[in-house]
């Protein structure tokens, strides 16, 4: 079963709090998906921004609340939770 298969909407991911692993980094990061299109998604993560600040030095200092755009092609895995159907009907 593919969540993001043909005909599905990437909008299903928007607003989800996730844990993801990208091939661009050696570790996983927690954050929120702010927007998505057919190629990738905008990811808000203080942890990821801190890692980028370490890598880039002063390059991110001029950006206020930076978001990161990650192409789906760099995604190794993504974990998120769905509302429990029993909790939703209560």
C-alpha positions in Angstrom: 0.0 0.0 0.0 1.5 3.4 -1.0 0.3 6.5 0.8 1.8 8.7 -2.0 0.9 6.6 -5.0 -0.5 7.8 -8.3 -3.7 9.9 -7.8 -3.1 10.6 -4.1 -2.6 14.1 -2.8 0.6 15.3 -1.2 -1.6 17.7 0.7 -2.4 14.8 3.1 1.1 15.4 4.6 0.6 19.2 5.2 0.4 20.0 8.9 1.6 16.6 10.1 4.3 16.4 12.8 6.8 13.8 11.4 10.1 12.2 12.0 12.1 11.8 8.8 15.4 10.6 7.5 16.8 12.3 4.4 19.8 11.0 2.5 21.3 14.4 2.8 22.0 13.9 6.6 23.3 11.1 8.7 20.5 11.3 11.3 16.8 11.8 11.5 14.9 15.0 12.3 11.5 15.8 13.9 9.5 18.6 12.4 6.3 19.7 10.7 5.4 19.6 7.0 4.3 23.1 6.1 3.6 22.6 2.4 4.0 20.0 -0.3 3.9 19.7 -4.1 4.6 17.0 -6.6 8.4 17.2 -6.2 8.9 17.7 -2.5 7.9 19.4 0.7 8.6 22.4 3.0 9.8 21.1 6.3 9.9 23.2 9.5 12.4 21.8 12.0 14.4 23.5 14.7 16.7 20.5 14.9 17.3 20.5 11.1 18.0 24.2 11.1 20.5 23.8 14.0 22.3 21.1 11.9 22.3 23.4 8.9 23.7 26.2 11.0 26.6 24.0 12.1 27.3 23.0 8.4 26.9 26.4 6.8 28.3 28.7 9.6 26.9 32.2 9.2 25.0 31.6 6.0 21.6 31.2 7.7 22.0 34.1 10.2 20.1 36.5 7.9 17.0 34.2 7.6 14.2 34.6 10.1 12.5 31.2 10.8 14.0 29.4 7.9 12.1 26.5 6.3 13.8 23.7 4.4 12.5 22.3 1.1 13.3 18.6 0.7 12.7 16.8 -2.6 10.9 13.4 -2.1 13.8 11.8 -3.9 16.0 12.5 -0.8 13.6 10.9 1.6 14.7 7.6 3.1 11.8 7.2 5.5 9.1 9.2 7.1 7.1 8.4 10.3 3.8 10.1 11.3 0.8 9.1 13.2 -2.8 8.9 12.2 -5.7 9.6 14.5 -6.9 6.4 16.1 -10.3 5.6 14.7 -11.6 4.7 18.1 -10.5 8.0 19.5 -12.0 9.8 16.5 -15.4 8.3 17.1 -15.5 9.0 20.8 
